[in-house]
């Protein structure tokens, strides 16, 4: 995929993320990149102190570095900042991070040579994936440690995967016919300073959250039919009167999904229940609010993906190199916290529907725990308990990270965003939510089948048929754990969405 810095969209980034595409910069970016490198070279040859070009870093910025030590300064910077710990970032997120760094460098304000951009392109093309420990960034002064591990491979250090085999950086590059680069003035700093680790993780969380929300609408509609719930709360007039776009969209989608349901038509008249529980009646309000929050976070992340976030910045029109604070990942931290709240709430209301369906006193005559032979069989009893555990875990994980600043680097970097922590936890929350929704999907499927010979709507029948291609109905107790995993996979991929199209 060819990327034009400043014009990269969320749809393009999602393709890079899901399909692990190699990316290249639009060649029109090259003149501005080369102009910024020339500006750095001119300043490096002068006597004025320029941060990161001929000075130390952080609290050591007042230490002047001799002109002959420029290359050593940049190499030492990369090596000294390789202090990440913890399990490696996933291949998918690592490649997205590299693509984001390429976009940022391509804006022509970082002062790197075109050769630096070209090496990242070739690494993506030839499947060199640096090992990026996921812990160690506080999300200000950039994601220094994670990005240093990427830069280390570029200079022949560190570790990388090639064809699934972990090698030293030098071996990985040699395996695919690439040479390590010798960093020039400011180039090491440009590579490690920026928000690309946090932004990649937040984008991954955003893409997955959006998919889970869409799948969740299908599952919520199935659950509504399973308990013979009312569709009156989906009437467009209700949602138009409030005016929130997400709520309006969710209700419209659910109306379309449930259109033509025999189950719904069977209890329009004479139903003794006046109102359904909130987890059924208020789904448009809850999921709609989550959708609005996720969309807002997505807009922030799209801007950040196109941003220049290293320091100092090279202003080529004026010939200046200016220190600033674009590396501070506060926008990403806020976006990640917003997505986390949405994930937790989508899971919370989904879990309540699971609890509703397994409870014979509330489910409108569904069999206890959705098993045809209760007592001898426990059915979905403990699957519901599992969803409660996952829901609770996500609630804890949803606590804000961006408010948890702490001073670092001898108080030079005295306010940080903790965006890296906030963004990385999203994938764990996504895993949990997919399992919660997967259990709801199985319960709703079982509940709809219990209403036979009445049928659900054509679209929901198609979703049910897709489930049954993977997972049979629960006629008697069996080990459910593998099936919960398969249900979660159905929720996370396009299976349900394609089935109802």
KAUR-V374043 format. One record per residue. N is the residue number from 1. OMEGA is omega in whole degrees, 0 to 359 (999 if undefined). BURIAL is b if it has 16 or more other C-alpha atoms within 10 Angstrom, else e. Layout:
N	OMEGA	BURIAL
N	OMEGA	BURIAL
This chain:
1	177	e
2	183	e
3	175	b
4	183	b
5	183	b
6	184	b
7	182	e
8	185	b
9	176	b
10	179	b
11	178	e
12	181	e
13	178	b
14	176	b
15	177	e
16	182	b
17	187	b
18	184	e
19	180	e
20	182	b
21	166	b
22	181	b
23	174	b
24	175	b
25	171	b
26	181	e
27	179	e
28	178	e
29	189	b
30	181	b
31	181	e
32	177	b
33	182	b
34	178	b
35	179	b
36	178	b
37	178	b
38	178	b
39	178	b
40	181	b
41	178	b
42	181	e
43	180	b
44	180	b
45	181	e
46	183	e
47	182	e
48	179	e
49	178	b
50	184	b
51	176	b
52	178	b
53	178	b
54	175	b
55	171	b
56	189	b
57	178	b
58	180	b
59	180	e
60	184	e
61	181	e
62	179	e
63	180	e
64	182	b
65	180	b
66	183	e
67	181	e
68	182	e
69	184	e
70	182	b
71	180	b
72	179	e
73	182	b
74	178	b
75	179	b
76	178	e
77	181	b
78	183	b
79	184	b
80	183	e
81	176	b
82	182	b
83	178	b
84	179	b
85	177	e
86	182	e
87	180	e
88	171	e
89	180	b
90	178	e
91	184	b
92	181	b
93	178	b
94	180	b
95	175	b
96	177	b
97	179	b
98	177	b
99	178	b
100	177	b
101	179	b
102	179	b
103	182	b
104	178	b
105	182	b
106	177	b
107	176	b
108	178	b
109	185	b
110	175	b
111	178	b
112	175	b
113	178	b
114	180	b
115	178	e
116	178	b
117	182	b
118	180	e
119	176	b
120	177	b
121	182	b
122	178	b
123	177	b
124	182	b
125	186	e
126	170	b
127	171	b
128	185	b
129	180	b
130	174	b
131	185	b
132	174	b
133	191	b
134	181	b
135	175	b
136	179	b
137	174	b
138	174	b
139	172	b
140	205	b
141	180	b
142	175	b
143	193	b
144	185	b
145	180	b
146	181	b
147	176	b
148	178	b
149	173	b
150	181	b
151	181	b
152	179	b
153	181	b
154	178	b
155	176	b
156	178	b
157	177	b
158	183	b
159	178	b
160	174	b
161	171	b
162	183	b
163	177	e
164	182	e
165	179	e
166	182	b
167	170	b
168	180	b
169	180	b
170	180	b
171	181	b
172	179	b
173	181	b
174	182	e
175	183	e
176	174	e
177	178	e
178	177	b
179	174	b
180	181	b
181	170	e
182	187	e
183	174	b
184	182	b
185	176	b
186	188	b
187	176	b
188	179	b
189	179	b
190	181	b
191	187	b
192	182	b
193	181	b
194	186	b
195	191	b
196	176	b
197	181	b
198	183	b
199	178	b
200	180	b
201	179	b
202	177	b
203	176	b
204	177	b
205	179	b
206	181	b
207	181	b
208	179	b
209	179	b
210	179	b
211	181	b
212	177	b
213	180	b
214	177	b
215	181	b
216	177	b
217	177	b
218	183	b
219	179	b
220	177	b
221	177	b
222	179	b
223	178	b
224	177	b
225	182	b
226	180	b
227	182	b
228	180	b
229	182	b
230	173	b
231	179	b
232	179	e
233	178	b
234	182	b
235	186	e
236	182	e
237	181	e
238	188	e
239	175	b
240	180	e
241	177	e
242	170	e
243	180	e
244	188	e
245	180	e
246	179	b
247	179	b
248	182	b
249	180	b
250	181	b
251	180	b
252	180	b
253	181	b
254	175	b
255	181	b
256	181	e
257	185	b
258	182	b
259	178	b
260	181	b
261	174	b
262	179	b
263	181	b
264	183	b
265	185	e
266	184	e
267	176	e
268	181	e
269	174	e
270	178	e
271	184	e
272	180	e
273	180	e
274	182	e
275	175	e
276	174	b
277	185	e
278	184	e
279	173	b
280	189	b
281	187	b
282	181	b
283	178	b
284	180	b
285	183	b
286	181	b
287	178	b
288	177	b
289	177	b
290	180	b
291	178	b
292	180	b
293	180	b
294	178	b
295	179	b
296	177	e
297	179	b
298	178	b
299	178	e
300	183	b
301	176	b
302	177	b
303	183	e
304	180	b
305	181	b
306	189	b
307	168	b
308	189	b
309	174	b
310	186	b
311	354	b
312	180	b
313	182	b
314	180	b
315	191	b
316	182	b
317	179	e
318	180	e
319	184	e
320	169	b
321	193	b
322	176	e
323	178	e
324	184	e
325	181	e
326	178	b
327	182	b
328	191	b
329	180	b
330	178	b
331	179	b
332	179	b
333	177	b
334	180	b
335	180	b
336	179	b
337	178	b
338	180	b
339	180	b
340	178	b
341	180	b
342	179	b
343	182	b
344	183	b
345	175	b
346	178	b
347	182	b
348	182	b
349	175	b
350	180	b
351	179	b
352	177	b
353	174	b
354	180	b
355	179	b
356	186	b
357	181	b
358	183	b
359	185	b
360	180	e
361	185	e
362	191	e
363	180	b
364	170	e
365	168	e
366	181	b
367	181	b
368	179	b
369	173	b
370	176	b
371	181	b
372	181	b
373	184	e
374	183	e
375	172	e
376	179	e
377	179	b
378	175	b
379	184	b
380	183	b
381	186	b
382	171	e
383	176	b
384	178	b
385	178	e
386	178	b
387	178	b
388	179	b
389	181	e
390	177	b
391	181	b
392	179	b
393	179	e
394	177	b
395	177	b
396	181	e
397	182	b
398	176	b
399	186	e
400	176	b
401	188	b
402	179	b
403	188	e
404	181	e
405	174	b
406	180	e
407	177	e
408	174	e
409	177	e
410	177	e
411	172	e
412	178	e
413	195	e
414	173	e
415	184	b
416	190	b
417	188	b
418	180	b
419	181	b
420	177	b
421	182	b
422	182	b
423	184	b
424	181	b
425	182	b
426	183	b
427	175	b
428	178	e
429	177	b
430	178	b
431	180	b
432	182	b
433	179	b
434	178	b
435	176	b
436	180	b
437	177	b
438	177	b
439	177	b
440	179	b
441	179	b
442	179	b
443	180	b
444	179	b
445	179	b
446	181	b
447	178	b
448	180	b
449	178	b
450	180	b
451	180	b
452	12	e
453	176	e
454	182	e
455	173	b
456	184	b
457	178	b
458	181	b
459	180	b
460	174	b
461	178	b
462	177	b
463	179	b
464	178	b
465	178	e
466	177	b
467	184	b
468	171	e
469	184	e
470	192	e
471	180	b
472	175	e
473	182	e
474	180	b
475	174	e
476	187	e
477	175	e
478	177	e
479	186	e
480	188	b
481	179	e
482	181	e
483	175	b
484	177	b
485	179	b
486	177	b
487	177	b
488	178	b
489	176	b
490	181	b
491	187	b
492	179	b
493	184	e
494	191	e
495	182	e
496	182	b
497	178	b
498	182	e
499	185	b
500	182	b
501	999	e
